Amino acid sequence: QVQLVESGGGLVQPGGSLRLSCAASGSRFSAYIMAWYRQPPGKQRELVASVASGGITNYADSVKGRFTISRDNAKNTVYLQMNSLKPEDTAVYYCKQGNFYWGQGTQVTVSS
């Protein structure tokens, strides 16, 4: 059974930065695509960024140039570096492994 535990969320002012982490249990972490999703208040969950097992990354247009996804296979961890944060980035951020496994989410609030 895979477990994903996110951390690093919080309250930040517009223009600030946060770094989210997602630690995964279980084996074969390096074989899976890893992704970050977010769900703003009252809206549907959406893909933010993904990183394939080979390192190829993909980003939503709304975060390109501001967010960076990375993975450390030795630590079974995926990261999301978020810079130049905007109020519209406020959401619960979720980590996903492969097609089935989700973390519990971490709240990110961007507000002055």
N, C-alpha and C positions, 0 to 999 in steps of 0.2 A: 504494500500500500504506500503510495507516494503522499507525502505531506509537504506543503509549501507554506512558508512563514514569511510574510512581508514585514518590513520595518522601515523607519525613516520618514514617515509622514509627519505632518504637523502644520502649524500656522506660520505663514511667511508673508512678508510684504510684497507688493508688486515690484518686479524687477529683481527679486531675490532668487536664491537657489536652494534646492533640496536634492538629496541623493537617496533614492529608494533601493532597498536590498530585498532579495527573495532567496531564502535558503531552502534547498530541496533535500528531502530524505530519499532513500532508495538508490538503486544502482542505475547505471547506464544514463546518467544525467547528460553526458556529452552527446548522446545519440538523438536527443530530442530538440525540436524547435522550442524556444522559450519566448514568451511574449508578455507584454504589459498591456492591459486594458484599463479603461476608466469609465465610471458611471457618474455623470454630473447629476445634481439634484433634479428629479423629475424627468430625467431623460434616459434613453437606452444606453446600454453598455457599448463602448466603441473601442476598436483597436488603436493603441497608441504607437507601439513599436514592437518589432520582433527581431530575433536573431536566430539564424539557422545553426545547425550543428557545425557547419563549415565556416560560420562567422559572417555570412551575408546578412545584412540588416535591411529593414524596411520600416518606414515611418509614415504616420499620417501627415497630410499636408500641413495641418494646423500646428505641428510641433517641429517640423523640419528646420534645422539650423539652431534650435534651442535645446532639444533633448538628445541624449545619446544613450543608446542601450549597449551593454557589454555583458560578457559572461566570463566566469572563471571556473573552468571545468574541474580544476583541482580542488576547489572549495564548494562545488555544487551550488553555485550562487550566480544569480543574474542581477544586474544593476540597471537603474535608470537615473542618469544624471539630468536634472532639470534646471535649466538656467533661464534667465529673463522671464520669470513666471508672470502670468497674467491672471486677473480674477477669473477669466473663463476657463482656466486650468483647474479650478476647484472641482473636486470629485473624489470618489472613493477609487483608489487604484488597486487593481488586482493583477496578480501574477498567474500565468497559465503555462503548464507544461504539456506539450503534445496537444492532443485533441480532447483530453478528458479531465485533467487535473487542474483545480483552481485553488488559490490561496483564499484567506478569509478577508483580505482587503485592508488597506490602510488609508486613512483620511488625509487628504491634502487640501488645505484651505489657503487661498491667496487673497489677502485683504489688508487694507491699511487701518 
